[in-house]
Amino acid sequence: MCKKLSEIKNDDMLIIKNTGSGDIVLSKDELVQNLDYYRETSNNLEENIYTTIQYKANIQAWDMLEIAIDNESENMYECWDFDIKRTITDDDIEEIQNIIDMILSKGSNISYIENEKVEFDL
């Protein structure tokens, strides 16, 4: 599926693939204002533009704990991992999750994932 560049809002984020310095994430407005520059840095610019989906970092407390416990279990006695996991309460998970969420909220923690190909119609 393709989306026309002319139909995309100026502040929507795009990805340009196959540039000399890796993929570039920028707004449609930035692309249009600096079109000559991006034509120079991308092989076949018109074929390498995509819309994006915004992804926000998401770390789950239970998953993080489970990985840490599984890693540490090699150093502990047999069945230690099962014993320790049984002692973890919902309140423990909630408290850890609140700390993780607070840490993640200190920065933007946003990434952009390639979505639809853009038809270059300007």
ROSEVO-129991 format. One record per residue (C-alpha): residue number from 1; x, y, z. Coordinates in steps of 0.05 Angstrom, whole numbers, plus 5000, padded with zeros to 4 digits. Example, Ala and Ser with C-alpha at 12.3 -4.5 7.8 and 13.67 -1.06 7.14 Angstrom:
BEGIN
+-----+------+------+------+
| seq |    x |    y |    z |
+-----+------+------+------+
|   1 | 5246 | 4910 | 5156 |
|   2 | 5273 | 4979 | 5143 |
+-----+------+------+------+
This chain:
BEGIN
+-----+------+------+------+
| seq |    x |    y |    z |
+-----+------+------+------+
|   1 | 5000 | 5000 | 5000 |
|   2 | 5025 | 5070 | 4983 |
|   3 | 5009 | 5138 | 5011 |
|   4 | 5019 | 5202 | 4971 |
|   5 | 5068 | 5252 | 5000 |
|   6 | 5020 | 5309 | 4983 |
|   7 | 4968 | 5277 | 5029 |
|   8 | 5014 | 5273 | 5089 |
|   9 | 5012 | 5328 | 5142 |
|  10 | 5074 | 5372 | 5147 |
|  11 | 5089 | 5350 | 5219 |
|  12 | 5080 | 5275 | 5205 |
|  13 | 5145 | 5236 | 5213 |
|  14 | 5176 | 5198 | 5155 |
|  15 | 5235 | 5151 | 5147 |
|  16 | 5284 | 5156 | 5089 |
|  17 | 5318 | 5089 | 5078 |
|  18 | 5385 | 5075 | 5044 |
|  19 | 5421 | 5139 | 5059 |
|  20 | 5497 | 5142 | 5067 |
|  21 | 5490 | 5151 | 5142 |
|  22 | 5434 | 5101 | 5156 |
|  23 | 5360 | 5113 | 5160 |
|  24 | 5337 | 5184 | 5172 |
|  25 | 5274 | 5203 | 5211 |
|  26 | 5246 | 5271 | 5196 |
|  27 | 5181 | 5309 | 5187 |
|  28 | 5150 | 5318 | 5118 |
|  29 | 5163 | 5392 | 5125 |
|  30 | 5238 | 5380 | 5138 |
|  31 | 5241 | 5335 | 5077 |
|  32 | 5207 | 5385 | 5031 |
|  33 | 5250 | 5444 | 5056 |
|  34 | 5315 | 5405 | 5047 |
|  35 | 5296 | 5363 | 4986 |
|  36 | 5361 | 5375 | 4948 |
|  37 | 5403 | 5353 | 5007 |
|  38 | 5364 | 5289 | 5017 |
|  39 | 5367 | 5274 | 4943 |
|  40 | 5443 | 5276 | 4948 |
|  41 | 5446 | 5232 | 5011 |
|  42 | 5397 | 5178 | 4989 |
|  43 | 5402 | 5129 | 4932 |
|  44 | 5336 | 5136 | 4895 |
|  45 | 5303 | 5182 | 4946 |
|  46 | 5234 | 5175 | 4915 |
|  47 | 5235 | 5100 | 4924 |
|  48 | 5259 | 5101 | 4997 |
|  49 | 5209 | 5144 | 5036 |
|  50 | 5161 | 5112 | 5086 |
|  51 | 5109 | 5135 | 5136 |
|  52 | 5122 | 5116 | 5208 |
|  53 | 5089 | 5086 | 5269 |
|  54 | 5111 | 5116 | 5335 |
|  55 | 5137 | 5066 | 5385 |
|  56 | 5147 | 5083 | 5459 |
|  57 | 5194 | 5044 | 5503 |
|  58 | 5156 | 4995 | 5547 |
|  59 | 5190 | 4953 | 5600 |
|  60 | 5148 | 4906 | 5641 |
|  61 | 5170 | 4895 | 5714 |
|  62 | 5151 | 4821 | 5716 |
|  63 | 5187 | 4806 | 5651 |
|  64 | 5249 | 4842 | 5675 |
|  65 | 5249 | 4806 | 5742 |
|  66 | 5237 | 4739 | 5710 |
|  67 | 5298 | 4747 | 5664 |
|  68 | 5342 | 4770 | 5722 |
|  69 | 5320 | 4712 | 5766 |
|  70 | 5330 | 4662 | 5710 |
|  71 | 5400 | 4689 | 5698 |
|  72 | 5418 | 4687 | 5772 |
|  73 | 5388 | 4617 | 5783 |
|  74 | 5451 | 4586 | 5752 |
|  75 | 5490 | 4611 | 5813 |
|  76 | 5439 | 4588 | 5865 |
|  77 | 5412 | 4522 | 5891 |
|  78 | 5364 | 4478 | 5852 |
|  79 | 5294 | 4507 | 5849 |
|  80 | 5316 | 4574 | 5877 |
|  81 | 5283 | 4610 | 5819 |
|  82 | 5216 | 4577 | 5834 |
|  83 | 5222 | 4594 | 5908 |
|  84 | 5239 | 4667 | 5896 |
|  85 | 5185 | 4677 | 5843 |
|  86 | 5132 | 4651 | 5893 |
|  87 | 5151 | 4705 | 5942 |
|  88 | 5139 | 4762 | 5893 |
|  89 | 5073 | 4797 | 5906 |
|  90 | 5029 | 4840 | 5861 |
|  91 | 5048 | 4899 | 5906 |
|  92 | 5122 | 4885 | 5892 |
|  93 | 5110 | 4884 | 5817 |
|  94 | 5068 | 4948 | 5821 |
|  95 | 5122 | 4984 | 5860 |
|  96 | 5177 | 4963 | 5812 |
|  97 | 5133 | 4981 | 5752 |
|  98 | 5121 | 5050 | 5781 |
|  99 | 5197 | 5061 | 5786 |
| 100 | 5208 | 5036 | 5715 |
| 101 | 5153 | 5081 | 5688 |
| 102 | 5182 | 5141 | 5726 |
| 103 | 5251 | 5128 | 5696 |
| 104 | 5222 | 5121 | 5625 |
| 105 | 5182 | 5185 | 5633 |
| 106 | 5246 | 5225 | 5643 |
| 107 | 5261 | 5222 | 5568 |
| 108 | 5222 | 5217 | 5504 |
| 109 | 5238 | 5143 | 5494 |
| 110 | 5206 | 5145 | 5426 |
| 111 | 5227 | 5109 | 5363 |
| 112 | 5196 | 5108 | 5294 |
| 113 | 5182 | 5044 | 5256 |
| 114 | 5175 | 5040 | 5181 |
| 115 | 5103 | 5034 | 5158 |
| 116 | 5073 | 5050 | 5089 |
| 117 | 5114 | 5067 | 5027 |
| 118 | 5105 | 5139 | 5006 |
| 119 | 5091 | 5157 | 4934 |
| 120 | 5133 | 5218 | 4917 |
| 121 | 5083 | 5263 | 4881 |
| 122 | 5112 | 5333 | 4892 |
+-----+------+------+------+
